[in-house]
């Protein structure tokens, strides 16, 4: 059975929003780079902060003991993404338009949150 993702988008053909199971493919998770875990929750560690850590803490850090399971791939190291190449031209354009609209909305929402809204 081929991989699919349910995706809602505006269809020019039907002049309405529809939800369809679209073709999908597996890709390496960009959040954890395929490792399934990361230590991003710690943020950047400065040299002065490192100087405050004991040898044991540094050793644990570099051994991955502070890593957490990646939220994006749930530890698998891969994520299912839309396979735009498998869509016909009209459907691909509709989906790409919706993806851009989703990105624009997310950026606007992030800006609102930074401003306290």
Contact map, one row per residue, 1 for C-alpha under 8 A:
111000000000000000000000000000000000000000000000000000000000000000000000000000000000000000000000000000000000000000000
111100000000000000000011000000000000000000000000000000000000000000000000000000000000000000000000000000000000000000000
111110000000000000000011100000000000000000000000000000000000000000000000000000000000000000000000000000000000000000000
011111000000000000001111100000000000000000000000000000000000000000000000000000000100000000000000000000000000000000000
001111100000000000011111000000000000000000000000000000000000000000000000000000011100000000000000000000000000000000000
000111110000000000111100000000000000000000000000000000000000000000000000000000000000000000000000000000000000000000000
000011111000000000111100000000000000000000000000000000000000000000000000000000000000000000000000000000000000000000000
000001111100000011110000000000000000000000000000000000000000000000000000000000000000000000000000000000000000000000000
000000111110000011100000000000000000000000000000000000000000000000000000000000000000000000000110010000000000000000000
000000011111001111000000000000000000000000000000000000000000000000000000000000000000000000000110010000000000000000000
000000001111111111000000000000000000000000000000000000000000000000000000000000000000000000100100000000000000000000000
000000000111111100000000000000000000000000000000000000000000000000000000000000000000000000000100000000000000000000000
000000000011111000000000000000000000000000000000000000000000000000000000000000000000000000000000000000000000000000000
000000000011111110000000000000000000000000000000000000000000000000000000000000000000000000000000000000000000000000000
000000000111111110000000000000000000000000000000000000000000000000000000000000000000000000000000000000000000000000000
000000000111011111000000000000000000000000000000000000000000000000000000000000000000000000000000000000000000000000000
000000011110011111100000000000000000000000000000000000000000000000000000000000000000000000000000000000000000000000000
000000011110000111110000000000000000000000000000000000000000000000000000000000000000000000000000000000000000000000000
000001111000000011111000000000000000000000000000000000000000000000000000000000000000000000000000000000000000000000000
000011110000000001111100000000000000000000000000000000000000000000000000000000000000000000000000000000000000000000000
000111100000000000111110000000000000000000000000000000000000000000000000000000000000000000000000000000000000000000000
000111100000000000011111000000000000000000000000000000000000000000000000000000000110001000000000000000000000000000000
011110000000000000001111100000000000000000000000000000000000000000000000000000000111011000000000000000000000000000000
011110000000000000000111110000000000000000000000000000000000000000000000000000011110000000000000000000000000000000000
001100000000000000000011111000000000000000000000000000000000000000000000000000011110000000000000000000000000000000000
000000000000000000000001111100000000000000000000000000000000000000000000000001111000000000000000000000000000000000000
000000000000000000000000111110000000000000000000000000000000000000000000000001111000000000000000000000000000000000000
000000000000000000000000011111001100000000000000000000000000000000000000000011100000000000000000000000000000000000000
000000000000000000000000001111111101000000000000000000000000000000000001100011100000000000000000000000000000000000000
000000000000000000000000000111111100000000000000000000000000000000000000000000000000000000000000000000000000000000000
000000000000000000000000000011111100000000000000000000000000000000000101000000000000000000000000000000000000000000000
000000000000000000000000000011111111110000000000000000000000000000000100000010000000000000000000000000000000000000000
000000000000000000000000000111111111000000000000000000000000000000000000000010000000000000000000000000000000000000000
000000000000000000000000000111111111000000000000000000000000000000000000000111000000000000000000000000000000000000000
000000000000000000000000000000011111110000000000000000000000000000000000001110000000000000000000000000000000000000000
000000000000000000000000000010011111110000000000000000000000000000001100111111000000000000000000000000000000000000000
000000000000000000000000000000010011111000000000000000000000000000111100001010000000000000000000000000000000000000000
000000000000000000000000000000010011111110000000000000000000000000111100000000000000000000000000000000000000000000000
000000000000000000000000000000000000111111100000000000000000000101110000000000000000000000000000000000000000000000000
000000000000000000000000000000000000011111110000000000000000000000000000000000000000000000000000000000000000000000000
000000000000000000000000000000000000011111100000000000000000000000000000000000000000000000000000000000000000000000000
000000000000000000000000000000000000001111111000000000000000000000000000000000000000000000000000000000000000000000000
000000000000000000000000000000000000001111111000000000000000000000000000000000000000000000000000000000000000000000000
000000000000000000000000000000000000000101111100000000000000000000000000000000000000000000000000000000000000000000000
000000000000000000000000000000000000000001111110110000000000000000000000000000000000000000000000000000000000000000000
000000000000000000000000000000000000000000011111110000000000000000000000000000000000000000000000000000000000000000000
000000000000000000000000000000000000000000001111111000000000000000000000000000000000000000000000000000000000000000000
000000000000000000000000000000000000000000000111111100000000000000000000000000000000000000000000000000000000000000000
000000000000000000000000000000000000000000001111111110000000000000000000000000000000000000000000000000000000000000000
000000000000000000000000000000000000000000001111111110000100000000000000000000000000000000000000000000000000000000000
000000000000000000000000000000000000000000000011111111000000000000000000000000000000000000000000000000000000000000000
000000000000000000000000000000000000000000000001111111000000000000000000000000000000000000000000000000000000000000000
000000000000000000000000000000000000000000000000111111111100000000000000000000000000000000000000000000000000000000000
000000000000000000000000000000000000000000000000001111111100000000000000000000000000000000000000000000000000000000000
000000000000000000000000000000000000000000000000000011111110000000000000000000000000000000000000000000000000000000000
000000000000000000000000000000000000000000000000000011111111000000000000000000000000000000000000000000000000000000000
000000000000000000000000000000000000000000000000000011111111100000000000000000000000000000000000000000000000000000000
000000000000000000000000000000000000000000000000010011111111110000000000000000000000000000000000000000000000000000000
000000000000000000000000000000000000000000000000000000111111111000000000000000000000000000000000000000000000000000000
000000000000000000000000000000000000000000000000000000011111111111000000000000000000000000000000000000000000000000000
000000000000000000000000000000000000000000000000000000001111111111000000000000000000000000000000000000000000000000000
000000000000000000000000000000000000000000000000000000000111111110000000000000000000000000000000000000000000000000000
000000000000000000000000000000000000000000000000000000000011111110000000000000000000000000000000000000000000000000000
000000000000000000000000000000000000001000000000000000000001111111100000000000000000000000000000000000000000000000000
000000000000000000000000000000000000000000000000000000000001111111100000000000000000000000000000000000000000000000000
000000000000000000000000000000000000001000000000000000000001100111110000000000000000000000000000000000000000000000000
000000000000000000000000000000000000111000000000000000000000000111111000000000000000000000000000000000000000000000000
000000000000000000000000000000000000111000000000000000000000000001111100000000000000000000000000000000000000000000000
000000000000000000000000000000000001110000000000000000000000000000111110011000000000000000000000000000000000000000000
000000000000000000000000000000110001110000000000000000000000000000011111111010000000000000000000000000000000000000000
000000000000000000000000000000000000000000000000000000000000000000001111111000000000000000000000000000000000000000000
000000000000000000000000000010100000000000000000000000000000000000000111110000100000000000000000000000000000000000000
000000000000000000000000000010000001000000000000000000000000000000000111111111100000000000000000000000000000000000000
000000000000000000000000000000000001000000000000000000000000000000001111111110000000000000000000000000000000000000000
000000000000000000000000000000000011100000000000000000000000000000001110111110000000000000000000000000000000000000000
000000000000000000000000000000000111000000000000000000000000000000000000111111100000000000000000000000000000000000000
000000000000000000000000000110011111100000000000000000000000000000000100111111100000000000000000000000000000000000000
000000000000000000000000011110000101000000000000000000000000000000000000100111110000000000000000000000000000000000000
000000000000000000000000011110000000000000000000000000000000000000000001100111111000000000000000000000000000000000000
000010000000000000000001111000000000000000000000000000000000000000000000000001111100000000000000000000000000000000000
000010000000000000000001111000000000000000000000000000000000000000000000000000111110000000000000000000000000000000000
000110000000000000000111100000000000000000000000000000000000000000000000000000011111000000000000000000000000000000000
000000000000000000000111100000000000000000000000000000000000000000000000000000001111111000000000000000000000000000000
000000000000000000000010000000000000000000000000000000000000000000000000000000000111111000010000000000000000000000000
000000000000000000000000000000000000000000000000000000000000000000000000000000000011111100010000000000000000000000000
000000000000000000000010000000000000000000000000000000000000000000000000000000000011111100000000000000000000000000000
000000000000000000000110000000000000000000000000000000000000000000000000000000000011111110110000000000000000000000000
000000000000000000000000000000000000000000000000000000000000000000000000000000000000111111110000000000000000000000000
000000000000000000000000000000000000000000000000000000000000000000000000000000000000001111111000000000000000000000000
000000000000000000000000000000000000000000000000000000000000000000000000000000000000000111111100000000000000000000000
000000000010000000000000000000000000000000000000000000000000000000000000000000000000001111111110000000000000000000000
000000000000000000000000000000000000000000000000000000000000000000000000000000000001101111111111000000000000000000000
000000000000000000000000000000000000000000000000000000000000000000000000000000000000000011111111100000000000000000000
000000001111000000000000000000000000000000000000000000000000000000000000000000000000000001111111110000000000000000000
000000001100000000000000000000000000000000000000000000000000000000000000000000000000000000111111111000000000000000000
000000000000000000000000000000000000000000000000000000000000000000000000000000000000000000011111111100000000000000000
000000000000000000000000000000000000000000000000000000000000000000000000000000000000000000001111111110000000000000000
000000001100000000000000000000000000000000000000000000000000000000000000000000000000000000000111111111000000000000000
000000000000000000000000000000000000000000000000000000000000000000000000000000000000000000000011111111100000000000000
000000000000000000000000000000000000000000000000000000000000000000000000000000000000000000000001111111110000000000000
000000000000000000000000000000000000000000000000000000000000000000000000000000000000000000000000111111111000000000000
000000000000000000000000000000000000000000000000000000000000000000000000000000000000000000000000011111111100000000000
000000000000000000000000000000000000000000000000000000000000000000000000000000000000000000000000001111111110000000000
000000000000000000000000000000000000000000000000000000000000000000000000000000000000000000000000000111111111000000000
000000000000000000000000000000000000000000000000000000000000000000000000000000000000000000000000000011111111100000000
000000000000000000000000000000000000000000000000000000000000000000000000000000000000000000000000000001111111110000000
000000000000000000000000000000000000000000000000000000000000000000000000000000000000000000000000000000111111111000000
000000000000000000000000000000000000000000000000000000000000000000000000000000000000000000000000000000011111111100000
000000000000000000000000000000000000000000000000000000000000000000000000000000000000000000000000000000001111111110000
000000000000000000000000000000000000000000000000000000000000000000000000000000000000000000000000000000000111111111000
000000000000000000000000000000000000000000000000000000000000000000000000000000000000000000000000000000000011111111100
000000000000000000000000000000000000000000000000000000000000000000000000000000000000000000000000000000000001111111111
000000000000000000000000000000000000000000000000000000000000000000000000000000000000000000000000000000000000111111111
000000000000000000000000000000000000000000000000000000000000000000000000000000000000000000000000000000000000011111111
000000000000000000000000000000000000000000000000000000000000000000000000000000000000000000000000000000000000001111111
000000000000000000000000000000000000000000000000000000000000000000000000000000000000000000000000000000000000000111111
000000000000000000000000000000000000000000000000000000000000000000000000000000000000000000000000000000000000000111111
